[in-house]
Amino acid sequence: MSTASAIKPIHCLKPGDCAVIEEVRACEAECHRLASMGFGVGCLVRMLMPGSPCAVQVGDCRVMLRGEHLDAIHVSLI
């Protein structure tokens, strides 16, 4: 199990970093929307291109994230 100190926003990942989603800090509707794109607790992500927007791989999909999503998705490195 990850410790709270190891959990950080997804925008803190460096290119090539792989992480597991630990929590999504957003309203219920936004959590459902992100989960439908593959950003659910326990899912693996890989940072492709940091910044805003950033490019991440989740499952077989590549997704661009920006704005509040960069602060909402919290991960721990694996």
Buried (B, 14 or more C-beta within 10 A) or exposed (E): EBEEEEBBBBBBBEEEBEBBBBEBEBEEEBBEBBBEBBBBEEBBBBBBEBEEBBBBBBEEEEBEBEEEBBEBBBBBBE
